[in-house]
Amino acid sequence: MDFEDSPEEASYREDVRKWLQANAEPLKHGESAPTIEEHDSLDVIREAQVWQAKKYDAGWACLSWPKKFGGRDAKGMQSVIWRQEEKRFKVPPDVFQCSIGMAGPTLMAHGTEDQLNRWLPPIARGDELFCQLFSEPGAGSDLSAVRTRAKKEGSDWIVDGHKIWTSLAQFAHWGILVTRTDFDVPKHAGLTYFIVDLSSTGIEIRPVKQITGGETFNEVFLSGVRIPDANRIGEVGNGWRVTLTTLANERGQIATGAAGKISISGLIELASDLKDDKGPLIEQDGVKEKIADLFIQSRGLRYTSLRTLSALSRGKRAGAEGSIGKLGAAIMRQEMSAFAIELQGLAGAIDDSNVGMAESAWQAGYLFSPAARIAGGTDEIQRDIIAERVLGLPREPRVDKKLPFRELPVGR
Amino acid sequence: MNFEFSEAQQLMRQSAQRYLAGECPRSRMRESTARAEPFDRALWLGMAEMGWTGVTIPEEYGGLGLGHLEQAVIAEEIGRSLAPVPFSSSVYMATEAILLGGSDELKQKYLPGLASGELVGTFAFHESVDHSGWSNVKTTFSERGLSGEKKPVMDGDVADIAVVTCDVDGTRRLAVVNLHETNVERERLGALDLTRGLSSLSFSQTPAELLDDRAGLFDTLLDRGATLLAFEQIGGAEQCLHDARDYALNRYAFGRQIGSFQAIKHKLADQYVALELARSNAYYAIWTLISDAEEFPVAAAAAHISACKAHRQCAQESLHVHGGMGYTWEVDCHFFLRRAIVSGLLLGQVRHWKHSLVDKVVRGAH
C-alpha cells in the first residue's frame, strides 16, 4: 500500500510540470482559475481553444486517445496526473469534455473511416466544439424514451424535436444527437445517432434560467432540421448502443472533487470566523460533531477516488464504484452548504457577495447543490447502478421493454 | 500509487478466510454464546497457532514480526466471523501497548505468551457506570501497587493480564497487571455483545508495572487501536451487507424477489457507500500508521468515526431487510447488531473522537 507516485508516475509528473511551467502561469494562493459559469462568453471559449491548440501542437492534448488520432496513448493514471497538475495553473476552463471525452471516443468505436477523418482532427485541436443533444423534457433518467423524430428523405434525414440541459450549445459547432427513427418497435430498438451541424436551418437555442439565476444550460429546438445521412453514426436503429458508448465515457470522466470555499476546509474556516453567545462556533461540541461527520465523508470520498485511480494505474477499468463518488459528493455538498448557512443565523439569509460571509459562496453553493444530485444520473439512478452492478440485485420489472414505443403510456 | 494490499497480504487473507470458514462456522459461535463464558479457547489457540495473535510482535518475542497491514487483513476477516475471542482487547490494545511502551524486561515477560495465545490481554480504562470521561481515573499506582476499580472491562472475564489506566501523582499513566495476583477481584457482568464477556476488575495494592511515561503514548495506543478496530468493523459491516443481499435475493413478496424493489436496493446501496467510505478512511489511516506520517492521529480518528457509522448502519439496516425473521433469536442479525453498537464503545464515546478530530484539524491548520 502506497499513496505516493511510483517512479514512472513521478517522472511523468515531472515532464507535465516542466511543460506547464514553461507555457502557463501558476495560480497564486487563494486564486482560482476562471470557470465557464463566471465567464459565459465567447472570449473564454476562444481562450480555451487557443490553449487546447497549444497543448495539441506540443503533444499534450486528448492524452488518453490513441497516438494515430493525435493523442498520447496515456494510461488512466497519466491523464489524472495531467489534470492534477493543470489545476495548479491559470488556464481556461475545460470546455472540451463533450468533444474529447465523449464525441471522440464514440466516433472511434462506431464511426466510419471518413467520419474519423472529418471530425477527430478538429476535435483534438479544439478547433470545433461539440455539445450533447441527449436529454429531453420527457426523457431524463429514462433517456431511451426520447421522442425527437428523424425521418429519412432522400439521402437526408429531417429532424424535429426538443432537447434540453445542453451546456455550451450557443458556442458549439456540432451536436451529438439521439433521435427516434422508428416508433413501431420497442423503445431501445428505434433509435439512431447523428452528428448535427448547429448552424443548420431550423435550430433554435434558448438559455434555461436556473434556480441560481444563472443560465449555463440551454434548450435546443429542432424543426425540420436537415442532416445528411453521412452524419449518421452507426446503423439505423442501433443508436442505443452508440449512446451507451457515449454515456460510459461520460461516467469515466472522474470528478476531481470539491474545491474553493465549498469544501471541508472552507467550512472549518467559516466556523472559526463565526461566533455566538457561547463564543466561536468551532469551539462548540455540536458544531464539531457535525463538522466531523462531514469530514469523514469528504475524506472518505477523496480516498475512494484515490483507490479508483490506483486500480486504474494498474490497468483496471473504472467500475460502477464511481457511482459512490457521484452520489456521496452531491449529497455531502448539499448537507455542507445547508449547515454553513445555518451556522450564520439570520445572516445566512444574505445573498450578496459584498456583504455576506465568504462572499455568499455558501448561499450560491446551496442553490447549486440540487443540480449535482440530478445531473449526470440522479441519486436514485446511482443507487440502482450500485445495487445492480456491484451488489448483483435484480432490475425492477420493466413494462416498457417489449411494447412498441408508440403504445407506451405517457403523462401529460 | 498503489492503494491495495500486496499479493502476499491477499494470500494471508485467503488463508484466514479458509481457516475461519472451517473452524468458526456460525453454529460454533452460537454454542459459545449459549455458555456463561462465551470465550472459545480452542479457537483462540488455533488462531494463535496461525500466528494471528502475534502478527506485529517481533520474532525474538515469538511473533511473526510482520507489520500492521498484515494485522489489518486478519482484523477484517475476524470481523466478518463474529468469532467469540478477545481479539481486539488482547491484540490491538494490550499487545500494542506493551510493544509501544514496555521495557525490554516487560516485553520478555508478556509478549511470548500473548503471541502463543497462552495469555489473553485486555485494556481497562473505564471506571464507573455513570462516568465515561477519559479524565475519570481514580485508580492509583504507587510503590504499594495498583488500587482501584475498573468497570466494565471488555473481556475482563477471561483476561490474564490487563493494561490499566492509572493515576501516578496526578499524571495519567498505563500499567500492566497480572490478573492472577491474589489481590485482584473480578465480577462477571451481563453483556450486550453476546460474543464477548464483560467484568469488573478491582485492585488493592496489586503488583503492577508501569509503561513508558513518554508523552503521547496513550494517544498513540488509542489511535492504533482505532485503526485496527476499524478494519474489524469493516469486515463485520460487509458481512451484514452480504447477508442482507442474499436474503433479499431469496425472499419473495408480491410475486418478486424483494431485492428487486428499489426501496430495498437503495437501502443496500446506501450501506455499500457507507462501507466503502469507511474502508477508504481505514486504508488511509493504516498507511499513515505504517509510514509514520504526521497526519496519523487525524486519519485514525476519521477511520474510527467512519467505521463506527458504517458498522452500525449495516447491522441495523441488514436486520431490517430480514423483516420479522431478523427480529428472531434464531437468525444471526442480532449478534451483528450487538457487536456493532458495542464496538463503537470500545474506545470511549465516538462523540469525543469527533471533538478531538476537529481540534486536531484546527490546530494543524494554524
Interface residues (C-beta under 8 A of the other chain):
Chain A: M1 D2 F3 E4 D5 S6 E9 M77 S265 I268 S272 I282 D285 K288 E289 I291 A292 D293 F295 I296 Q297 R299 G300 L301 R302 Y303 T304 L306 R307 L309 S310 A311 S313 R314 E321 I324 L327 G328 E380 Q382 R383 D384 I386 A387 E388 V390 L391 G392 L393 P394 R395 E396 P397
Chain B: M1 N2 F3 E4 F5 S6 L69 L241 R245 A248 L249 R256 Q257 G259 S260 F261 Q262 I264 K265 H266 L268 A269 D270 Y272 V273 E276 L277 A278 S280 N281 Y283 Y284 I286 W287 I290 A299 A301 A302 I305 S306 K309 R351 W353 K354 H355 L357 V358 D359 V361 V362 A365
